[in-house]
Amino acid sequence: MNVTPVTPPRPIDVVAVLPQLAPLARTATRLHPRPGAPTWHDSSIGGPLLWPAEEPWPHCEEPHVVDGITPAQSPADLRLERRIFAASHGRDLTPEERETLERIRPPQTYPVRPAVQSYDDPIAMLPVAQLYVRDVPDLSPPEGKDLLQVLWCPFDHPIMPRTLLFWRSAAAVTDILDTPPEPPAVQFDGYLPEPCVLEPEQITEYPDHLELSEELQEQLKQWSVPQAAEEDMDPDTYYDCVLSNAPGWKVGGWPAWNSTDPSPQPCSECGTGMEVLMTVATFEEGDDAGNSWSPHPHPGAGPYPGHRGYNATGVQIGSGYRQHLFVCPAKPEHPHIELMT
């Protein structure tokens, strides 16, 4: 890559205003995914995994029944559809392209009668992320491990994909599985990640306002009123949007609480309070008026298309949410949990 994204400094040093936030600071690594061709030996989103040939590929054995208006699609058809739309950008579709797209998504007849699709065999899971500790400083792996691999089942369980985490030593993988199995279908287009290379960047974050004490919340609210007015923003969301935690794919840091309130998340094995390991995001841009989290060089330059709706990974969680993966900080190998926010 010719350039490395850099998050602009926050417009205000919030710790200078509210020193109580200083001990709550955490580092996070923004991943800055962008389209590319990652290999087994790269950190990536949606890229190939350094998977031992002798190790069985994970499958989801839970029920997979789709009852909806939009039928599930095969990964091959989804990739073909994406290639056609990318190749035809700025021009009309050819007759052959139209025919292919109509085969992938036949025109609906009305009234629409939802088709029930049932998949009885175990579903092969899809690669979501591969992260090497050398690239992502906020990974805290178990002893002797230097690689995190995240896979998911591309079906809702019940409202988002079910994930699996694998920690391993990269040096121990000498014979690589070069053609892993794929699922017969993907429930939603946004559950098939596009291969992306990463430009990791470490930043500092602070908790969502809902995780602060009531006293600190009140101080923050009063202080935010004039600051938000200058930016023509809602004072109730100014801190969360501009000063607390970054949008997009990242490792570590603090979770955002947009659709649910925070609640204690104890480890099911040892009771330790769990912390966010990774955020799977729909959008890389934030909700603040000026998109102050947009990295420099601006995403609009070069290979980093720039607008909030741009989604290099192709991933969509719900109608535009985040999927947080929480792990036990004492024992990262203990069972993790998933929350949509």
C-alpha positions as MATLAB code, in Angstrom:
seq = 'MNVTPVTPPRPIDVVAVLPQLAPLARTATRLHPRPGAPTWHDSSIGGPLLWPAEEPWPHCEEPHVVDGITPAQSPADLRLERRIFAASHGRDLTPEERETLERIRPPQTYPVRPAVQSYDDPIAMLPVAQLYVRDVPDLSPPEGKDLLQVLWCPFDHPIMPRTLLFWRSAAAVTDILDTPPEPPAVQFDGYLPEPCVLEPEQITEYPDHLELSEELQEQLKQWSVPQAAEEDMDPDTYYDCVLSNAPGWKVGGWPAWNSTDPSPQPCSECGTGMEVLMTVATFEEGDDAGNSWSPHPHPGAGPYPGHRGYNATGVQIGSGYRQHLFVCPAKPEHPHIELMT';
ca = [
       0.000    0.000    0.000;
       1.216    3.513   -0.781;
      -0.453    5.167    2.195;
      -1.368    4.208    5.723;
      -4.678    5.488    7.154;
      -4.283    7.701   10.214;
      -7.207    8.628   12.444;
      -7.328   12.398   12.978;
      -6.773   13.608   16.554;
     -10.001   14.084   18.474;
     -11.211   17.681   18.187;
     -11.147   17.975   21.980;
      -8.938   16.368   24.617;
     -11.782   15.021   26.708;
      -9.452   13.899   29.522;
      -8.272   17.471   29.982;
     -11.899   18.436   30.559;
     -12.925   15.358   32.563;
      -9.818   13.837   34.207;
     -11.981   11.042   35.647;
     -11.887    9.429   32.211;
      -8.107    8.989   32.229;
      -8.009    5.634   34.091;
     -10.745    4.301   31.763;
      -8.691    4.756   28.588;
      -8.096    1.630   26.499;
      -6.191    1.118   23.297;
      -7.904   -0.317   20.241;
      -6.572   -1.347   16.853;
      -8.618   -0.079   13.924;
      -8.223   -2.597   11.102;
      -9.063   -0.310    8.155;
     -10.053   -3.102    5.708;
      -9.762   -2.336    2.020;
     -10.189   -4.524   -1.090;
      -7.211   -6.746   -1.806;
      -5.906  -10.252   -2.360;
      -4.649  -11.481    1.030;
      -2.770  -14.767    1.343;
      -2.615  -17.368    4.105;
       0.257  -15.454    5.654;
      -1.548  -12.106    5.845;
      -3.890  -10.586    8.374;
      -7.188  -10.155    6.565;
     -10.955   -9.936    6.577;
     -12.593  -12.638    4.458;
      -9.245  -13.955    3.232;
      -7.814  -17.491    3.255;
      -6.937  -19.005    6.627;
      -3.649  -20.605    7.596;
      -5.507  -23.826    8.384;
      -3.740  -27.148    9.030;
      -4.558  -29.706    6.313;
      -4.956  -32.445    8.922;
      -7.447  -30.452   11.049;
     -11.163  -30.833   10.221;
     -12.789  -27.694    8.860;
     -15.473  -26.366   11.253;
     -19.105  -27.030   10.417;
     -22.244  -25.751   12.114;
     -24.553  -28.625   13.048;
     -27.460  -26.539   14.321;
     -30.717  -26.354   12.300;
     -30.680  -24.099    9.230;
     -34.133  -23.182    8.009;
     -34.813  -20.003    6.047;
     -38.390  -18.768    5.824;
     -38.399  -15.418    4.079;
     -39.043  -13.482    0.931;
     -35.395  -13.390   -0.135;
     -34.014  -16.881   -0.804;
     -30.572  -17.859    0.433;
     -27.857  -17.739   -2.240;
     -24.768  -19.835   -2.896;
     -21.387  -18.153   -2.232;
     -20.452  -18.703   -5.889;
     -23.558  -16.897   -7.143;
     -23.072  -14.018   -4.711;
     -19.462  -13.562   -5.820;
     -20.521  -13.666   -9.479;
     -23.251  -11.087   -8.834;
     -20.754   -8.784   -7.110;
     -18.286   -9.124   -9.996;
     -20.977   -8.234  -12.524;
     -22.050   -5.123  -10.626;
     -18.432   -4.044  -10.152;
     -17.571   -4.575  -13.830;
     -20.703   -2.756  -15.053;
     -20.273    0.309  -12.847;
     -20.892    3.381  -14.994;
     -22.394    1.501  -17.939;
     -25.481   -0.496  -18.881;
     -25.639   -4.203  -18.190;
     -25.059   -6.465  -21.180;
     -27.794   -8.938  -22.150;
     -25.604  -11.767  -20.862;
     -25.144  -10.007  -17.513;
     -28.876   -9.377  -17.188;
     -29.579  -13.026  -17.918;
     -27.089  -14.147  -15.287;
     -28.487  -11.778  -12.666;
     -32.040  -12.957  -13.376;
     -30.885  -16.540  -12.920;
     -29.337  -15.688   -9.556;
     -32.396  -13.719   -8.418;
     -35.440  -14.678  -10.524;
     -38.082  -11.939  -10.825;
     -40.659  -12.250   -8.063;
     -44.308  -12.795   -8.728;
     -46.919  -11.092   -6.576;
     -48.299  -11.725   -4.086;
     -44.939  -12.954   -2.777;
     -45.113  -16.352   -1.123;
     -42.080  -16.867    1.139;
     -40.217  -20.025    0.242;
     -38.998  -22.274    3.030;
     -35.438  -23.517    2.550;
     -34.079  -26.212    4.827;
     -30.494  -27.479    4.952;
     -30.225  -30.806    6.731;
     -26.473  -31.392    6.476;
     -23.917  -29.535    8.620;
     -22.993  -26.155    7.145;
     -19.327  -25.362    6.461;
     -18.346  -22.154    8.240;
     -16.876  -19.146    6.424;
     -13.640  -17.277    7.203;
     -14.359  -13.873    8.725;
     -10.970  -12.697    9.983;
      -7.373  -13.823   10.342;
      -5.250  -11.646   12.616;
      -1.554  -12.049   13.377;
      -0.312  -10.634   16.666;
       2.574   -8.985   14.783;
       0.024   -6.795   12.966;
      -2.562   -6.185   15.686;
      -1.016   -4.984   18.958;
      -4.286   -5.180   20.909;
      -4.582   -8.944   20.528;
      -3.845  -10.728   23.804;
      -3.505  -14.387   22.804;
      -3.089  -17.401   25.062;
       0.523  -18.282   25.810;
       2.369  -19.684   22.803;
      -0.191  -18.456   20.258;
       0.312  -15.683   17.726;
      -2.671  -16.022   15.386;
      -6.427  -15.540   15.788;
      -8.879  -16.991   13.262;
     -12.576  -16.126   13.310;
     -15.171  -18.103   11.360;
     -18.946  -17.941   11.311;
     -22.000  -19.796   10.128;
     -23.638  -17.645    7.422;
     -27.104  -18.123    8.941;
     -28.826  -16.343   11.808;
     -28.510  -17.956   15.254;
     -30.996  -16.428   15.994;
     -30.361  -12.812   14.911;
     -26.719  -12.876   13.764;
     -24.107  -15.400   12.634;
     -22.699  -17.821   15.200;
     -18.919  -17.437   15.449;
     -16.006  -19.689   16.344;
     -12.584  -18.478   17.505;
      -9.337  -20.381   16.990;
      -6.024  -19.360   18.557;
      -2.989  -21.059   17.091;
       0.763  -20.860   16.536;
       1.437  -19.956   12.909;
       4.805  -21.726   12.932;
       3.097  -25.014   13.817;
       1.116  -25.018   10.552;
       3.375  -26.636    7.982;
       0.838  -28.300    5.655;
      -1.937  -25.851    4.706;
      -5.496  -26.719    3.666;
      -5.650  -24.973    0.302;
      -9.305  -25.611   -0.629;
     -11.597  -25.520    2.390;
     -15.247  -26.527    1.986;
     -17.898  -23.854    1.537;
     -21.532  -23.742    2.655;
     -24.214  -24.538    0.077;
     -25.900  -21.212    0.799;
     -25.625  -17.907    2.649;
     -28.760  -16.604    4.330;
     -28.024  -12.932    3.673;
     -25.629  -11.280    1.229;
     -23.918   -9.474    4.103;
     -22.827  -12.764    5.673;
     -20.297  -13.426    2.888;
     -17.192  -11.302    3.629;
     -15.194   -9.941    0.710;
     -11.401  -10.526    0.884;
      -9.762   -7.429    2.345;
      -6.235   -6.538    3.346;
      -5.745   -4.528    6.526;
      -3.971   -1.325    7.540;
      -3.963   -1.670   11.360;
      -3.710    1.490   13.452;
      -3.695    1.755   17.240;
      -5.771    4.480   18.881;
      -7.099    5.363   22.364;
     -10.760    4.962   23.293;
     -13.037    5.759   26.227;
     -16.244    4.053   27.426;
     -19.675    4.702   25.992;
     -21.481    7.220   28.208;
     -23.823    4.454   29.410;
     -20.859    2.736   31.093;
     -19.954    5.830   33.136;
     -21.182    6.687   36.625;
     -24.361    8.759   36.891;
     -22.348   11.681   38.252;
     -19.908   11.576   35.352;
     -22.746   11.194   32.863;
     -24.337   14.371   34.193;
     -21.068   16.313   34.011;
     -20.524   15.059   30.494;
     -24.038   16.022   29.445;
     -23.688   19.584   30.729;
     -20.275   20.008   29.124;
     -21.457   18.569   25.773;
     -24.226   21.132   25.189;
     -22.065   24.016   23.912;
     -19.626   21.665   22.159;
     -22.427   19.938   20.252;
     -24.032   23.265   19.356;
     -20.842   24.334   17.573;
     -20.978   21.156   15.456;
     -24.771   21.251   15.009;
     -25.034   17.884   16.755;
     -27.245   16.335   19.425;
     -25.564   16.895   22.824;
     -26.817   13.484   23.993;
     -24.769   11.727   21.317;
     -21.847   14.133   20.817;
     -19.461   12.359   23.205;
     -20.282    8.855   21.939;
     -20.039    9.815   18.261;
     -16.954   12.004   18.384;
     -14.898   11.302   21.501;
     -15.455    7.852   23.003;
     -14.859    4.987   20.573;
     -14.147    4.592   16.884;
     -16.528    3.069   14.332;
     -15.587    0.237   12.014;
     -13.758   -3.066   12.338;
     -11.375   -3.098   15.276;
      -9.736   -5.182   17.989;
      -9.903   -4.258   21.664;
     -11.067   -0.900   22.932;
     -14.577   -0.274   24.195;
     -17.896   -1.513   22.767;
     -20.559    0.882   21.516;
     -24.081    0.539   22.916;
     -26.479    1.824   20.276;
     -29.329   -0.682   20.361;
     -29.061   -2.122   23.865;
     -27.889   -1.087   27.324;
     -24.606   -2.428   28.717;
     -24.831   -5.292   31.182;
     -22.247   -7.398   33.060;
     -20.823  -10.206   30.923;
     -19.104  -12.720   33.241;
     -17.067  -15.583   31.804;
     -19.079  -18.804   31.960;
     -15.963  -20.733   33.060;
     -14.332  -18.517   35.698;
     -16.646  -15.558   36.294;
     -14.135  -12.937   35.142;
     -15.731   -9.884   33.541;
     -15.434  -10.296   29.790;
     -14.006   -7.612   27.495;
     -14.540   -6.931   23.827;
     -12.057   -8.797   21.648;
     -13.214   -7.715   18.231;
     -15.886   -5.606   16.569;
     -17.402   -6.770   13.281;
     -18.874   -3.660   11.699;
     -21.249   -2.782    8.904;
     -19.836    0.716    8.413;
     -16.343    2.171    8.655;
     -17.613    5.733    8.993;
     -19.139    7.217   12.125;
     -22.448    8.943   12.731;
     -21.007   12.373   13.563;
     -21.793   15.197   11.186;
     -18.267   15.642    9.903;
     -17.224   11.970    9.926;
     -14.380   12.981   12.216;
     -13.178    9.376   12.480;
     -12.440    9.187    8.725;
      -8.717    8.462    8.413;
      -6.177   10.577    6.574;
      -5.610   10.272    3.680;
      -9.351   10.692    3.289;
     -11.111    7.486    2.163;
     -12.140    9.251   -1.028;
      -8.529    9.216   -2.209;
      -7.150    6.316   -4.220;
      -8.316    2.781   -3.428;
     -10.264    3.772   -0.310;
     -13.722    4.875   -1.585;
     -15.172    7.417    0.791;
     -18.737    7.652    1.977;
     -20.500    6.203    4.975;
     -22.341    3.639    2.901;
     -19.149    2.229    1.418;
     -18.471   -1.233    2.731;
     -15.293   -2.889    1.485;
     -15.927   -6.095    3.442;
     -19.465   -6.576    2.129;
     -20.540   -7.464    5.676;
     -23.830   -6.235    7.098;
     -24.955   -7.019   10.637;
     -28.730   -6.715   10.978;
     -29.885   -3.484    9.378;
     -26.536   -1.798    9.972;
     -25.305   -2.740   13.427;
     -22.098   -4.078   14.992;
     -21.341   -7.566   16.261;
     -19.074   -7.496   19.312;
     -17.145  -10.629   20.285;
     -16.372  -10.712   24.011;
     -13.676  -12.924   25.561;
     -12.340  -13.647   29.020;
      -9.234  -11.476   29.577;
      -7.860  -14.016   32.070;
      -8.222  -16.971   29.695;
      -8.952  -15.961   26.064;
      -9.527  -19.614   25.198;
     -12.602  -19.761   27.464;
     -15.991  -19.653   25.635;
     -16.714  -16.266   24.086;
     -20.037  -14.495   23.600;
     -21.559  -12.361   20.836;
     -23.655   -9.224   21.181;
     -25.252   -7.068   18.501;
     -25.276   -3.337   19.232;
];
